[in-house]
Amino acid sequence: MHFRKTISLLVIFLLMMSIPAFSKQGKNNVSGKVKVSGDDASVWIDFTAAGAKNSRAIGGSFCCQPDGEGKKTCANVVYMKVDGRYAWLAGKCTSDSSGLAGRWFFMAVHDGGTPGYLADHLWLDWLPDTPDAESVAKRKVENLEKPANNKSIEAGNIVVEPCK
């Protein structure tokens, strides 16, 4: 009996140790902190998103802040799709001082390697404030569309980790 109990405990221990290794499989992770050229000044864009493969439930955040200013625009990332080193994200603005609160954004990013400056790419559009903005954002992500506005990256890095 003692031998069976020891084997059972060993099997349970090994299973518990393998759970973290299995939990990383099948998960897409996208993140970045980049400084992009804006209309009047440079803007820092900081974002993260994670989600299981083929899952619509995504957790993430998006914030942008003009360089040297206290104003900040933040959004929750709701939709994400990853294809290789490209990722498409969409979300709804939760706080902003210049009228973007409640509007949806749509973004595509490319991880061109490290360091990201001159190798990574970011496209970003704020969608019109219409009743169907969420469904438009979701469709754009699902169809892997590219936003019209390519942002020139001055510094920083984008990381796209597709699930394996």
Solvent accessible surface area in square Angstrom, and as a share of the most:
residue,aa,sasa,rsa
1,M,187,0.84
2,H,148,0.66
3,F,150,0.63
4,R,170,0.62
5,K,131,0.55
6,T,68,0.39
7,I,75,0.38
8,S,57,0.37
9,L,106,0.53
10,L,93,0.46
11,V,75,0.43
12,I,93,0.47
13,F,114,0.47
14,L,100,0.50
15,L,110,0.55
16,M,124,0.55
17,M,121,0.54
18,S,33,0.21
19,I,107,0.54
20,P,79,0.49
21,A,66,0.51
22,F,130,0.54
23,S,69,0.45
24,K,160,0.68
25,Q,114,0.51
26,G,24,0.23
27,K,85,0.36
28,N,15,0.08
29,N,51,0.26
30,V,2,0.01
31,S,41,0.26
32,G,8,0.08
33,K,114,0.49
34,V,0,0.00
35,K,42,0.18
36,V,3,0.02
37,S,49,0.31
38,G,34,0.33
39,D,153,0.79
40,D,148,0.77
41,A,46,0.36
42,S,22,0.14
43,V,31,0.18
44,W,78,0.28
45,I,4,0.02
46,D,62,0.32
47,F,1,0.00
48,T,65,0.38
49,A,5,0.04
50,A,31,0.24
51,G,6,0.06
52,A,55,0.42
53,K,117,0.50
54,N,144,0.74
55,S,39,0.25
56,R,157,0.57
57,A,85,0.66
58,I,24,0.12
59,G,47,0.45
60,G,24,0.23
61,S,51,0.33
62,F,0,0.00
63,C,29,0.18
64,C,20,0.12
65,Q,54,0.24
66,P,34,0.22
67,D,61,0.32
68,G,85,0.82
69,E,75,0.34
70,G,75,0.72
71,K,109,0.46
72,K,103,0.44
73,T,13,0.08
74,C,27,0.16
75,A,2,0.02
76,N,78,0.40
77,V,4,0.02
78,V,50,0.29
79,Y,31,0.12
80,M,19,0.08
81,K,84,0.36
82,V,26,0.15
83,D,82,0.43
84,G,42,0.41
85,R,119,0.43
86,Y,86,0.33
87,A,0,0.00
88,W,23,0.08
89,L,0,0.00
90,A,0,0.00
91,G,0,0.00
92,K,87,0.37
93,C,4,0.02
94,T,78,0.45
95,S,54,0.35
96,D,31,0.16
97,S,85,0.55
98,S,87,0.56
99,G,61,0.59
100,L,36,0.18
101,A,59,0.45
102,G,33,0.31
103,R,59,0.22
104,W,19,0.07
105,F,0,0.00
106,F,2,0.01
107,M,0,0.00
108,A,1,0.01
109,V,0,0.00
110,H,34,0.15
111,D,14,0.07
112,G,35,0.34
113,G,31,0.30
114,T,116,0.67
115,P,107,0.67
116,G,0,0.00
117,Y,104,0.39
118,L,144,0.72
119,A,33,0.26
120,D,6,0.03
121,H,73,0.33
122,L,0,0.00
123,W,24,0.09
124,L,14,0.07
125,D,27,0.14
126,W,57,0.20
127,L,9,0.05
128,P,88,0.56
129,D,112,0.58
130,T,62,0.36
131,P,148,0.93
132,D,73,0.38
133,A,6,0.05
134,E,74,0.33
135,S,66,0.42
136,V,33,0.19
137,A,0,0.00
138,K,62,0.26
139,R,112,0.41
140,K,44,0.19
141,V,4,0.02
142,E,71,0.32
143,N,89,0.46
144,L,63,0.31
145,E,55,0.25
146,K,127,0.54
147,P,7,0.04
148,A,94,0.73
149,N,76,0.39
150,N,87,0.45
151,K,60,0.25
152,S,71,0.46
153,I,15,0.07
154,E,64,0.29
155,A,35,0.27
156,G,31,0.30
157,N,41,0.21
158,I,0,0.00
159,V,52,0.30
160,V,0,0.00
161,E,84,0.38
162,P,44,0.28
163,C,28,0.17
164,K,212,0.90
